[in-house]
Amino acid sequence: MEKHFLKNIDFGKVLDMASLVDYQNGQVVSRTLAQSKALSLTLFAFDLGEEISSHSSGGDAMVYILDGSARITIGSQDYVLEKGQTIVMPAAIPHAIFAAAKFKMLLIVVFNIDS
């Protein structure tokens, strides 16, 4: 039997990443593609006005915007990202994500498992 490290995604098929997660009114929708001690890959769709409030992570988190635009706060600095743009939120630094418009993103979090 084959062992796969990714889940919730078709193998050997060309996919439109943004179409793998759908918008839902008044919600943040997520689809986990991988989760381990070293790595997390998750797709998100944020409806207008939805957010993930300020928090910090034990890993470096990279956001890649697949559709729409988002306001991302890292520390006290705000950034507006559009489709096709990415930003890294460093480990242990508070960050937040807000949907000033509907948007979809791929979140990649890399953890240090050596320490």
Summary of the structure (lengths in Angstrom):
residues: 115
radius of gyration: 14.4
end to end distance: 33.1
largest distance: 48.8
contacts: 304
relative contact order: 0.25
helix: 3%
strand: 52%
